[in-house]
Amino acid sequence: MFTQQDLARVIVNYSCDVKQGECVYLNVFGNVEQMVEYVKQEISLKGGKTIVRLNTYESIIETIRHIDEEKAYALLKKELALSFLILFLF
């Protein structure tokens, strides 16, 4: 049976084939902090770097619960700016 560490190793070494010096952006949803740590460790062992954006269910629900049109527009602009930053970094 695979552990989370085994799965992280497969994701980094085979599915993504991370190379030394690469920067990997992890945009994760849910309460998966431990899995993210395993993936980050594996990326580091390959000589890569990580940028992590952790979206917990609680933070998503809280955002949706208190959002209005103005806040939604501001959030959209922030997401767009983040996307451009990530493209620039890669």
Secondary structure, 3 states (H helix, E strand, C coil): CCCHHHHHHHHHHHHCCCCCCCEEEEEEECCCHHHHHHHHHHHHHCCCEEEEEEECHHHHHHHHHCCCHHHHHHHHHHHHHHHHHHHHHC
